[in-house]
Amino acid sequence: MSMDAFRLCDACNRHVKSGAVRCPFCEQPLAARAPRGPEWSWSGATRATLVAAAMAGCDSARPAPAPMAEPPALDPPIAAVADAAVTPDASMLATNVAPRVDPAMMAVGYGAPPVEWPREGAVRGQVQLAAVDSESVEGASTERAVSMVLRAQLPGLRGCYERALRINPTLAGVVTMRFVINASGRVSELTATGVDSAPEVSACTGARVRRTVFPAPRTAPEAVAVSLRFEPSS
C-alpha cells in the first residue's frame, strides 16, 4: 500500500487513513487535506542541457589566456658553422684517403719502420724440409720420426719466414739447425744458423723447434741436423 493512503493526526501525531474525518485514536476531528500538485520528472535531455549551459557560463567567465611570446632566435648549430667555415681541398682529401703515421711513434720500442711497408699477405713464402741427418749409426728411425714431426710444424715455420718476407720480398735461404733429443723426446743444445740478412728467421724457427717434443730415440741422447729451405712463392 502506498504511503499516500495515510496522513498524520494533528493532535496525536499518529498515522490515519487519508479519507478519515476523525482520528480513531484520540477522537479529534481531522482537517481537510490539501490536494498535491503535479510531480516533476527530469529527463536525461533536460539534465544534459542544464549541464551544458552551466559549463558555457563558466567558460565565458574565465579570462582568455595571454598570447605566447616569440621564442628567441637560436645560434646556428656548431656543425653548420664548421661546414661553412671549412672547405675541403685536395690535400685534406688525400689525408683522409691515406692517413699518415708519424714514424717516430712507430719507432718506439719496435725500431724504425721501412720506407715502404708492403701490404700484409701480398707476398707469400714456402718452406721445404731439405734434410734430416742423425749422427748415430742406428738413427734411421729417429730421422723418420723427426721428419714426420717437423712436416706437421711447417705452417708455423713458414710464418717465421713470411714476417721477414714482407719487409724484403726477395728474401731466401737455408736455415740449418743442430740439436740433441734426450730420452724424453725433449730438445736441448739447439743452434740455428742461416739467412744472414734476416737473422730473426733462424731465431724464430729455432725457438719453435726447441719447444717441440719428438718421439724418444732408441739410443738417447740423439744428435740431429735439420735443414730448412725458404723461398718466395712464384
GICORZI-V206011 format. One line per field, one symbol per residue. ss: DSSP state (2 for helix, 1 for strand, 0 for the rest). A space follows every 50 residues. Layout:
BEGIN
ss->???
END
This chain:
BEGIN
ss->00222111000000111000010000001000000000000002222222 22222222222000000000000000022222222000022222222000 00222200000000000000000011111111110000022222222222 22022222222222200000001111111110000011111110022222 2222222222000000000001111111111100
END
